[in-house]
Amino acid sequence: MNTFLTLTSAQLRHAADTKEKIASLEKELAALLGAPAPAATSNAAKPAKKKHTMSAEGRARVAAAQRARWAKIKAAKQS
């Protein structure tokens, strides 16, 4: 069960305040150590995924191979 559904509004507010304090303390620590501040979200650092596309020729070969497999199966059923 999702724990956020069972929390009261006061508990949610307290959790949000605590998270903000943690973020500000991390920034302060990074400034003291001379390191860059951590990213706000982990998704910001990830590059976009490259789409894998198939050429029209490749799709035609796959389709032809599938048609050949079905033809072989149909021929086996008829005999």
C-alpha angles and dihedrals in degrees: 000000000000109000092208090067092059097048122100121234090253091054091049091050090050091049091050091049091049091050091051090050091051091050092050091047091050090052091048092049092049090051091051093049093043093239124131116264115262117261117265092235132018090229092065093068096047118092118232114269116253114238116237108221130183122223121242088249091053092049090050091052092049091048092048091050091050092049089051091051092051091047090053091050093047091048091052091052094051095055 
